[in-house]
Amino acid sequence: MTDDAQNKEAMKEAVGTLEQIIASNSTPKTIKKSITDMITGLNNQEYSLSVRAANAVSLLDDVTQDPNMPSYVRTQLWQAVSKLESIRE
């Protein structure tokens, strides 16, 4: 598989994980809002895949610091971060 194909697959998996978090009834509304905005940014074709991934990782780092977040949601967010960090130019 080419790097580009691997990057697109990693992005798809990360977005899928984030969408699962949004769909969960136990995710606080403020976190759902942040993640929804982040998915919009990830899907924005204006920037390269790696730039979008880097921006999302930075935002996710802030979101994971929220003290109101359930621990299993934080774990899912870290999984998404791991996928996004694997995206390279």
Secondary structure, 3 states (H helix, E strand, C coil): CCHHHHHHHHHHHHHHHHHHHHHCCCCCHHHHHHHHHHHHHHCCCCCCHHHHHHHHHHHHHHHCCCCCCCHHHHHHHHHHHHHHHCCCC
